[in-house]
Amino acid sequence: MIFSVLTSKKSIEVKHIDKADDKKYTKQMKEDLQSYHVVNVLTEIIFFIYAPNAIQDINNFNELEGEQTIQGKTFNVKVIVVR
């Protein structure tokens, strides 16, 4: 992760991916989602990923999008990938 910004109801996490390892990075993102459920005010989490020539299958990242419920906490996840 390069950095993360937490506002009153949104979290924006920025990642730079420089080598093709979709499973590694989507696993990290899933772990991040698990930790965000403790922030009770969050309604949206945005992952902004800069990955020039480093994504093997964009669907690996897109499957994280949408409404997520973790331990009773529901929030919307948006994934933006720039190649």
All heavy atoms as an XYZ file, in Angstrom:
679
protein
N       0.847     -1.175      0.000
C       0.000      0.000      0.000
C       0.888      1.232      0.000
O       1.858      1.303      0.724
C      -0.899     -0.006      1.241
C      -1.662      1.283      1.398
S      -2.829      1.347      2.768
C      -1.925      0.733      4.127
N       0.510      2.209     -0.794
C       1.227      3.471     -0.796
C       0.695      4.355      0.320
O       1.443      4.862      1.124
C       1.109      4.170     -2.162
C       1.796      3.326     -3.230
C       1.707      5.563     -2.110
C       1.656      3.856     -4.622
N      -0.614      4.547      0.373
C      -1.198      5.287      1.485
C      -2.687      5.031      1.558
O      -3.299      4.503      0.641
C      -0.916      6.790      1.398
C      -1.588      7.477      0.235
C      -2.848      8.029      0.368
C      -0.937      7.601     -0.973
C      -3.455      8.661     -0.695
C      -1.532      8.242     -2.040
C      -2.796      8.778     -1.904
N      -3.266      5.406      2.683
C      -4.692      5.258      2.917
C      -5.211      6.554      3.518
O      -4.555      7.157      4.362
C      -4.938      4.098      3.889
O      -6.312      3.955      4.141
N      -6.386      6.989      3.060
C      -7.021      8.195      3.577
C      -8.352      7.786      4.186
O      -9.144      7.093      3.552
C      -7.260      9.225      2.444
C      -7.998     10.437      2.970
C      -5.950      9.617      1.801
N      -8.592      8.195      5.402
C      -9.833      7.870      6.085
C     -10.575      9.164      6.367
O     -10.065     10.041      7.049
C      -9.542      7.130      7.393
C     -10.728      6.683      8.222
C     -11.581      5.688      7.453
C     -10.243      6.049      9.512
N     -11.763      9.315      5.767
C     -12.595     10.474      6.049
C     -13.694     10.033      6.996
O     -13.663      8.920      7.506
C     -13.206     11.053      4.755
O     -14.114     10.100      4.202
C     -12.132     11.408      3.748
N     -14.681     10.869      7.198
C     -15.719     10.546      8.168
C     -16.477      9.268      7.830
O     -16.851      8.523      8.729
C     -16.696     11.709      8.317
O     -17.326     11.968      7.073
N     -16.715      8.994      6.546
C     -17.469      7.795      6.187
C     -16.834      6.977      5.075
O     -17.356      5.940      4.703
C     -18.885      8.184      5.770
C     -19.664      8.782      6.914
C     -21.108      8.931      6.567
C     -21.808      9.531      7.758
N     -23.008      8.888      8.112
N     -15.708      7.445      4.532
C     -15.057      6.752      3.426
C     -13.588      6.513      3.720
O     -12.939      7.308      4.358
C     -15.150      7.578      2.138
C     -16.540      7.739      1.614
C     -16.543      8.508      0.320
C     -17.969      8.709     -0.143
N     -18.033      9.375     -1.431
N     -13.109      5.398      3.186
C     -11.683      5.109      3.227
C     -11.214      4.945      1.790
O     -11.863      4.267      0.996
C     -11.404      3.831      4.008
O     -10.039      3.498      3.905
N     -10.118      5.587      1.462
C      -9.518      5.443      0.135
C      -8.135      4.844      0.330
O      -7.287      5.419      0.999
C      -9.410      6.799     -0.587
C     -10.790      7.448     -0.704
C      -8.752      6.616     -1.956
C     -10.757      8.883     -1.162
N      -7.937      3.677     -0.239
C      -6.645      3.003     -0.126
C      -6.007      2.968     -1.508
O      -6.621      2.519     -2.471
C      -6.836      1.591      0.418
C      -5.540      0.905      0.714
C      -5.732     -0.363      1.510
O      -6.488     -0.359      2.495
O      -5.101     -1.357      1.122
N      -4.788      3.455     -1.604
C      -4.077      3.528     -2.885
C      -2.964      2.495     -2.877
O      -2.171      2.428     -1.934
C      -3.503      4.944     -3.113
C      -2.731      5.008     -4.419
C      -4.620      5.982     -3.081
N      -2.921      1.698     -3.956
C      -1.878      0.686     -4.085
C      -1.182      0.831     -5.429
O      -1.813      1.180     -6.423
C      -2.478     -0.721     -4.009
C      -3.025     -1.101     -2.659
C      -3.474     -2.547     -2.668
C      -3.959     -2.983     -1.318
N      -2.910     -3.204     -0.357
N       0.110      0.544     -5.438
C       0.880      0.474     -6.680
C       1.332     -0.970     -6.827
O       2.000     -1.516     -5.943
C       2.089      1.406     -6.631
C       2.959      1.278     -7.828
N       4.253      0.824     -7.742
C       2.719      1.521     -9.134
C       4.775      0.807     -8.956
N       3.867      1.223     -9.812
N       0.947     -1.583     -7.926
C       1.313     -2.974     -8.184
C       2.307     -2.975     -9.331
O       1.995     -2.519    -10.439
C       0.073     -3.816     -8.532
C      -0.887     -3.807     -7.346
C       0.482     -5.228     -8.919
C      -2.201     -4.509     -7.612
N       3.496     -3.485     -9.050
C       4.534     -3.438    -10.072
C       4.909     -4.799    -10.639
O       5.705     -4.885    -11.561
C       5.777     -2.729     -9.546
C       6.357     -3.402     -8.317
O       5.757     -4.357     -7.808
O       7.409     -2.942     -7.849
N       4.334     -5.863    -10.076
C       4.581     -7.174    -10.669
C       3.290     -7.979    -10.644
O       2.453     -7.813     -9.760
C       5.705     -7.921     -9.959
C       5.460     -8.204     -8.503
C       6.655     -8.911     -7.896
C       6.410     -9.111     -6.410
N       7.504     -9.761     -5.752
N       3.137     -8.821    -11.633
C       1.900     -9.572    -11.801
C       1.781    -10.663    -10.744
O       2.468    -11.673    -10.805
C       1.840    -10.167    -13.199
N       0.942    -10.425     -9.757
C       0.644    -11.417     -8.724
C      -0.740    -11.093     -8.161
O      -0.880    -10.654     -7.030
C       1.704    -11.390     -7.628
C       1.604    -12.591     -6.708
O       0.601    -13.337     -6.791
O       2.515    -12.791     -5.891
N      -1.761    -11.284     -8.996
C      -3.128    -10.917     -8.633
C      -3.566    -11.527     -7.308
O      -4.169    -10.859     -6.472
C      -4.106    -11.355     -9.723
C      -3.928    -10.602    -11.018
O      -2.997     -9.777    -11.124
O      -4.731    -10.839    -11.932
N      -3.267    -12.796     -7.125
C      -3.720    -13.480     -5.906
C      -3.135    -12.839     -4.647
O      -3.804    -12.682     -3.651
C      -3.393    -14.968     -5.978
C      -4.213    -15.696     -7.027
C      -4.049    -17.180     -6.909
C      -4.727    -17.902     -8.040
N      -6.154    -17.842     -8.017
N      -1.870    -12.468     -4.707
C      -1.222    -11.831     -3.560
C      -1.917    -10.523     -3.205
O      -2.230    -10.261     -2.052
C       0.253    -11.566     -3.876
C       0.972    -10.759     -2.819
C       2.385    -10.428     -3.250
C       3.036     -9.431     -2.331
N       4.358     -9.021     -2.810
N      -2.182     -9.698     -4.220
C      -2.752     -8.378     -3.952
C      -4.225     -8.442     -3.585
O      -4.682     -7.702     -2.709
C      -2.499     -7.441     -5.136
C      -1.029     -7.105     -5.251
C      -0.241     -7.659     -6.237
C      -0.427     -6.258     -4.330
C       1.111     -7.372     -6.318
C       0.925     -5.965     -4.402
C       1.687     -6.516     -5.403
O       3.023     -6.236     -5.470
N      -4.986     -9.331     -4.211
C      -6.395     -9.443     -3.814
C      -6.499    -10.027     -2.411
O      -7.390     -9.654     -1.654
C      -7.221    -10.274     -4.821
O      -6.600    -11.538     -5.023
C      -7.357     -9.540     -6.141
N      -5.569    -10.899     -2.042
C      -5.541    -11.423     -0.666
C      -5.285    -10.285      0.322
O      -5.934    -10.187      1.361
C      -4.469    -12.501     -0.530
C      -4.389    -13.106      0.860
C      -3.343    -14.215      0.919
C      -3.328    -14.857      2.277
N      -2.291    -14.348      3.146
N      -4.342     -9.398     -0.009
C      -4.069     -8.232      0.852
C      -5.305     -7.351      0.989
O      -5.623     -6.872      2.085
C      -2.927     -7.392      0.273
C      -1.567     -7.947      0.462
C      -0.508     -7.063     -0.190
O      -0.801     -6.014     -0.762
N       0.739     -7.503     -0.111
N      -6.000     -7.139     -0.118
C      -7.194     -6.301     -0.087
C      -8.292     -6.933      0.768
O      -8.969     -6.245      1.534
C      -7.684     -6.045     -1.512
C      -6.715     -5.160     -2.303
S      -6.996     -5.152     -4.082
C      -8.578     -4.322     -4.172
N      -8.462     -8.239      0.669
C      -9.457     -8.942      1.500
C      -9.093     -8.822      2.972
O      -9.971     -8.638      3.826
C      -9.560    -10.407      1.084
C     -10.246    -10.588     -0.251
C     -10.243    -12.042     -0.679
C     -10.859    -12.192     -2.052
N     -10.823    -13.578     -2.542
N      -7.801     -8.919      3.292
C      -7.356     -8.748      4.676
C      -7.624     -7.325      5.160
O      -8.025     -7.107      6.300
C      -5.875     -9.096      4.807
C      -5.593    -10.567      4.646
C      -4.115    -10.906      4.522
O      -3.275     -9.972      4.461
O      -3.801    -12.109      4.461
N      -7.395     -6.355      4.276
C      -7.687     -4.955      4.621
C      -9.176     -4.777      4.916
O      -9.552     -4.104      5.881
C      -7.264     -4.016      3.496
C      -5.757     -3.970      3.286
O      -5.018     -4.432      4.176
O      -5.334     -3.477      2.233
N     -10.025     -5.391      4.098
C     -11.475     -5.298      4.330
C     -11.845     -5.866      5.699
O     -12.700     -5.316      6.395
C     -12.245     -6.027      3.232
C     -12.254     -5.366      1.863
C     -12.899     -6.287      0.837
C     -12.973     -4.034      1.917
N     -11.192     -6.946      6.087
C     -11.461     -7.543      7.401
C     -11.138     -6.565      8.529
O     -11.831     -6.524      9.536
C     -10.650     -8.832      7.589
C     -11.111     -9.976      6.740
C     -12.475    -10.489      7.146
O     -12.838    -10.536      8.315
N     -13.256    -10.873      6.163
N     -10.106     -5.765      8.350
C      -9.726     -4.827      9.404
C     -10.613     -3.585      9.417
O     -10.773     -2.949     10.454
C      -8.251     -4.421      9.267
O      -8.044     -3.694      8.078
N     -11.210     -3.240      8.276
C     -12.043     -2.039      8.213
C     -13.381     -2.189      8.923
O     -14.004     -1.193      9.276
C     -12.293     -1.623      6.767
C     -11.121     -0.932      6.117
C     -10.620     -1.366      4.898
C     -10.512      0.163      6.714
C      -9.552     -0.735      4.291
C      -9.430      0.799      6.124
C      -8.968      0.350      4.908
O      -7.896      0.985      4.326
N     -13.853     -3.397      9.145
C     -15.173     -3.553      9.759
C     -15.225     -2.974     11.173
O     -16.296     -2.648     11.664
C     -15.617     -5.023      9.756
C     -15.080     -5.810     10.910
N     -13.833     -6.390     10.873
C     -15.603     -6.084     12.115
C     -13.631     -6.997     12.022
N     -14.681     -6.844     12.792
N     -14.086     -2.788     11.817
C     -14.080     -2.239     13.179
C     -14.322     -0.729     13.207
O     -14.616     -0.166     14.253
C     -12.766     -2.570     13.932
C     -12.585     -4.066     14.081
C     -11.565     -1.949     13.248
N     -14.196     -0.074     12.051
C     -14.465      1.368     11.976
C     -15.961      1.520     11.709
O     -16.421      1.457     10.577
C     -13.632      2.036     10.855
C     -13.873      3.543     10.849
C     -12.151      1.728     11.032
N     -16.729      1.711     12.764
C     -18.189      1.647     12.691
C     -18.834      2.681     11.787
O     -19.939      2.482     11.319
C     -18.790      1.761     14.097
C     -18.493      0.534     14.916
O     -18.390     -0.558     14.379
N     -18.339      0.702     16.206
N     -18.169      3.795     11.512
C     -18.800      4.852     10.717
C     -18.588      4.687      9.215
O     -19.208      5.387      8.428
C     -18.300      6.249     11.150
C     -18.700      6.535     12.577
C     -16.802      6.377     10.964
N     -17.724      3.778      8.787
C     -17.434      3.629      7.361
C     -18.643      3.123      6.590
O     -19.308      2.175      6.996
C     -16.291      2.645      7.137
C     -14.879      3.163      7.292
C     -13.886      2.057      6.971
C     -14.615      4.349      6.417
N     -18.915      3.787      5.462
C     -19.968      3.330      4.570
C     -19.410      2.939      3.209
O     -20.070      2.251      2.456
C     -21.042      4.418      4.363
O     -20.411      5.576      3.814
C     -21.723      4.757      5.669
N     -18.188      3.392      2.902
C     -17.602      3.102      1.594
C     -16.085      2.965      1.694
O     -15.427      3.738      2.372
C     -17.946      4.214      0.601
C     -17.533      3.914     -0.815
C     -18.088      4.921     -1.808
O     -18.499      6.023     -1.404
O     -18.100      4.586     -2.992
N     -15.575      1.971      0.987
C     -14.134      1.762      0.890
C     -13.778      1.761     -0.587
O     -14.385      1.043     -1.384
C     -13.711      0.435      1.541
C     -14.066      0.465      3.025
C     -12.222      0.185      1.330
C     -13.974     -0.858      3.697
N     -12.813      2.594     -0.951
C     -12.387      2.704     -2.340
C     -10.934      2.260     -2.430
O     -10.073      2.790     -1.728
C     -12.525      4.158     -2.841
C     -13.978      4.618     -2.724
C     -12.013      4.270     -4.281
C     -14.160      6.107     -2.889
N     -10.690      1.268     -3.277
C      -9.322      0.847     -3.577
C      -8.957      1.458     -4.926
O      -9.613      1.195     -5.930
C      -9.214     -0.672     -3.685
C      -9.337     -1.398     -2.391
C     -10.501     -2.070     -2.059
C      -8.276     -1.430     -1.494
C     -10.614     -2.762     -0.872
C      -8.379     -2.121     -0.296
C      -9.552     -2.786      0.014
N      -7.929      2.277     -4.953
C      -7.407      2.843     -6.192
C      -6.088      2.142     -6.463
O      -5.156      2.233     -5.662
C      -7.200      4.358     -6.074
C      -6.721      4.988     -7.343
C      -7.625      5.416     -8.295
C      -5.369      5.122     -7.590
C      -7.172      5.988     -9.489
C      -4.913      5.688     -8.775
C      -5.824      6.121     -9.726
N      -6.026      1.423     -7.577
C      -4.855      0.601     -7.871
C      -4.195      1.080     -9.154
O      -4.837      1.127    -10.210
C      -5.256     -0.876     -8.019
C      -5.926     -1.345     -6.724
C      -4.053     -1.739     -8.371
C      -6.688     -2.617     -6.863
N      -2.933      1.447     -9.054
C      -2.130      1.787    -10.227
C      -1.283      0.566    -10.545
O      -0.441      0.165     -9.749
C      -1.262      3.010     -9.951
C      -0.359      3.350    -11.107
C      -0.900      3.734    -12.332
C       1.011      3.270    -10.985
C      -0.072      4.039    -13.397
C       1.836      3.574    -12.055
C       1.285      3.962    -13.257
O       2.100      4.262    -14.320
N      -1.554     -0.037    -11.700
C      -0.886     -1.286    -12.040
C      -0.527     -1.330    -13.521
O      -1.147     -2.054    -14.297
C      -1.792     -2.457    -11.683
N       0.469     -0.566    -13.931
C       0.837     -0.604    -15.351
C       1.414     -1.971    -15.728
O       2.412     -2.405    -15.157
C       1.881      0.502    -15.477
C       2.446      0.651    -14.102
C       1.342      0.290    -13.150
N       0.732     -2.655    -16.604
C       1.189     -3.957    -17.124
C       1.379     -5.024    -16.052
O       2.191     -5.930    -16.219
C       2.499     -3.773    -17.905
C       2.371     -2.748    -18.985
O       1.402     -2.744    -19.735
N       3.316     -1.835    -19.038
N       0.640     -4.939    -14.953
C       0.881     -5.896    -13.866
C      -0.359     -6.680    -13.454
O      -0.321     -7.392    -12.474
C       1.448     -5.159    -12.647
N      -1.444     -6.561    -14.176
C      -2.663     -7.289    -13.824
C      -2.816     -8.468    -14.783
O      -2.811     -8.296    -15.994
C      -3.905     -6.378    -13.941
C      -3.772     -5.163    -13.046
C      -5.170     -7.163    -13.670
C      -4.143     -5.367    -11.621
N      -2.947     -9.660    -14.218
C      -3.137    -10.843    -15.043
C      -4.605    -10.988    -15.449
O      -4.914    -11.288    -16.583
C      -2.672    -12.090    -14.284
C      -1.191    -12.050    -13.974
C      -0.819    -13.032    -12.887
O      -1.538    -13.187    -11.900
N       0.310    -13.695    -13.058
N      -5.513    -10.797    -14.495
C      -6.948    -10.951    -14.751
C      -7.700     -9.915    -13.928
O      -7.799    -10.027    -12.706
C      -7.391    -12.362    -14.385
C      -8.845    -12.633    -14.716
O      -9.552    -11.707    -15.183
O      -9.289    -13.774    -14.521
N      -8.246     -8.919    -14.585
C      -8.936     -7.829    -13.906
C     -10.114     -8.332    -13.071
O     -10.487     -7.721    -12.072
C      -9.388     -6.744    -14.920
C      -9.808     -5.466    -14.215
C     -10.484     -7.263    -15.817
C      -8.684     -4.682    -13.631
N     -10.689     -9.468    -13.443
C     -11.821    -10.025    -12.693
C     -11.451    -10.380    -11.261
O     -12.315    -10.385    -10.383
C     -12.399    -11.240    -13.416
C     -13.072    -10.852    -14.704
O     -13.743     -9.815    -14.781
N     -12.884    -11.650    -15.737
N     -10.175    -10.684    -11.022
C      -9.737    -10.961     -9.652
C      -9.976     -9.751     -8.746
O     -10.269     -9.911     -7.566
C      -8.254    -11.339     -9.620
C      -8.003    -12.682    -10.257
O      -8.808    -13.592    -10.156
N      -6.885    -12.807    -10.945
N      -9.862     -8.563     -9.291
C     -10.058     -7.345     -8.516
C     -11.524     -6.926     -8.522
O     -12.050     -6.488     -7.499
C      -9.177     -6.221     -9.063
C      -7.717     -6.501     -8.879
C      -6.999     -7.188     -9.838
C      -7.067     -6.109     -7.719
C      -5.659     -7.472     -9.658
C      -5.727     -6.388     -7.522
C      -5.019     -7.078     -8.492
N     -12.180     -7.094     -9.658
C     -13.583     -6.690     -9.767
C     -14.501     -7.487     -8.853
O     -15.544     -6.992     -8.423
C     -14.062     -6.805    -11.214
C     -13.433     -5.767    -12.104
O     -12.935     -4.749    -11.635
N     -13.434     -6.022    -13.403
N     -14.123     -8.723     -8.526
C     -14.982     -9.537     -7.672
C     -15.079     -8.985     -6.240
O     -15.973     -9.359     -5.495
C     -14.511    -10.984     -7.643
C     -13.213    -11.211     -6.900
C     -12.743    -12.654     -6.925
O     -13.203    -13.430     -7.766
O     -11.895    -12.986     -6.077
N     -14.184     -8.077     -5.874
C     -14.235     -7.463     -4.545
C     -15.244     -6.329     -4.472
O     -15.614     -5.883     -3.385
C     -12.851     -6.935     -4.147
C     -11.752     -7.976     -3.993
C     -10.415     -7.294     -3.763
C     -12.074     -8.918     -2.860
N     -15.699     -5.852     -5.634
C     -16.603     -4.709     -5.663
C     -18.007     -5.079     -5.189
O     -18.442     -6.210     -5.309
C     -16.713     -4.146     -7.088
C     -15.598     -3.252     -7.458
C     -15.983     -2.321     -8.607
O     -16.791     -2.688     -9.447
O     -15.426     -1.224     -8.618
N     -18.674     -4.050     -4.674
C     -20.068     -4.221     -4.276
C     -20.230     -4.143     -2.769
O     -19.328     -3.751     -2.035
N     -21.400     -4.518     -2.338
C     -21.704     -4.462     -0.910
C     -21.041     -5.634     -0.188
O     -21.154     -6.772     -0.630
C     -23.220     -4.514     -0.721
C     -23.656     -4.242      0.684
C     -25.162     -4.140      0.783
O     -25.678     -3.030      0.617
O     -25.795     -5.182      1.009
N     -20.357     -5.333      0.875
C     -19.673     -6.344      1.689
C     -20.202     -6.264      3.122
O     -20.362     -5.160      3.647
C     -18.164     -6.082      1.726
C     -17.482     -6.111      0.392
C     -16.992     -7.500      0.033
O     -16.963     -8.397      0.862
N     -16.612     -7.677     -1.211
N     -20.449     -7.389      3.709
C     -20.823     -7.436      5.117
C     -19.819     -8.326      5.840
O     -19.637     -9.486      5.477
C     -22.249     -7.983      5.310
O     -23.156     -7.139      4.597
C     -22.630     -8.006      6.790
N     -19.168     -7.744      6.825
C     -18.158     -8.469      7.597
C     -18.490     -8.282      9.067
O     -18.547     -7.157      9.568
C     -16.738     -7.961      7.278
C     -16.435     -8.204      5.794
C     -15.706     -8.641      8.171
C     -15.148     -7.611      5.308
N     -18.739     -9.378      9.731
C     -19.080     -9.399     11.154
C     -20.172     -8.375     11.475
O     -20.059     -7.588     12.414
C     -17.838     -9.189     12.004
C     -16.842    -10.321     11.853
C     -15.652    -10.197     12.771
O     -15.609     -9.351     13.661
N     -14.668    -11.050     12.578
N     -21.215     -8.367     10.661
C     -22.363     -7.515     10.914
C     -22.243     -6.083     10.429
O     -23.190     -5.315     10.514
N     -21.107     -5.688      9.910
C     -20.893     -4.326      9.412
C     -20.946     -4.355      7.886
O     -20.216     -5.100      7.249
C     -19.534     -3.798      9.888
C     -19.147     -2.463      9.336
C     -20.074     -1.385      9.813
C     -19.643     -0.055      9.205
N     -20.681      0.883      9.068
N     -21.818     -3.523      7.291
C     -21.989     -3.488      5.843
C     -21.445     -2.192      5.280
O     -21.694     -1.112      5.829
C     -23.482     -3.623      5.477
O     -23.978     -4.860      6.009
C     -23.686     -3.623      3.973
N     -20.689     -2.298      4.198
C     -20.172     -1.125      3.509
C     -20.037     -1.453      2.031
O     -20.046     -2.614      1.632
C     -18.836     -0.639      4.080
C     -17.879     -1.735      4.453
C     -17.088     -2.353      3.513
C     -17.771     -2.144      5.774
C     -16.216     -3.356      3.857
C     -16.889     -3.156      6.133
C     -16.111     -3.759      5.171
N     -19.938     -0.416      1.217
C     -19.798     -0.576     -0.219
C     -18.317     -0.508     -0.592
O     -17.587      0.340     -0.085
C     -20.577      0.524     -0.948
C     -20.654      0.251     -2.430
O     -20.975     -0.846     -2.853
N     -20.335      1.248     -3.221
N     -17.893     -1.390     -1.484
C     -16.500     -1.428     -1.925
C     -16.440     -1.086     -3.406
O     -17.159     -1.657     -4.220
C     -15.869     -2.826     -1.682
C     -14.430     -2.869     -2.202
C     -15.924     -3.184     -0.216
N     -15.570     -0.158     -3.752
C     -15.337      0.249     -5.141
C     -13.862      0.007     -5.444
O     -12.989      0.353     -4.640
C     -15.671      1.737     -5.301
C     -15.407      2.293     -6.649
C     -16.516      1.913     -7.610
C     -16.264      2.584     -8.948
N     -16.955      1.942    -10.016
N     -13.588     -0.625     -6.583
C     -12.220     -0.888     -6.995
C     -11.982     -0.180     -8.320
O     -12.689     -0.405     -9.303
C     -11.949     -2.405     -7.173
C     -10.518     -2.659     -7.631
C     -12.241     -3.151     -5.879
N     -10.972      0.692     -8.342
C     -10.602      1.426     -9.544
C      -9.189      1.001     -9.919
O      -8.258      1.175     -9.138
C     -10.646      2.949     -9.307
C     -12.046      3.370     -8.866
C     -10.195      3.699    -10.546
C     -12.116      4.763     -8.293
N      -9.043      0.429    -11.103
C      -7.738     -0.040    -11.561
C      -7.320      0.810    -12.751
O      -8.071      0.947    -13.724
C      -7.768     -1.527    -11.967
C      -6.407     -1.960    -12.511
C      -8.182     -2.394    -10.785
N      -6.118      1.376    -12.677
C      -5.547      2.144    -13.766
C      -4.325      1.399    -14.256
O      -3.421      1.096    -13.471
C      -5.153      3.565    -13.295
C      -4.480      4.323    -14.423
C      -6.363      4.294    -12.776
N      -4.327      1.088    -15.550
C      -3.198      0.335    -16.118
C      -2.379      1.198    -17.030
O      -2.805      2.090    -17.662
C      -3.686     -0.861    -16.898
C      -4.424     -1.848    -16.047
C      -4.576     -3.125    -16.779
N      -5.995     -3.463    -16.911
C      -6.418     -4.550    -17.458
N      -5.587     -5.397    -17.958
N      -7.676     -4.812    -17.549
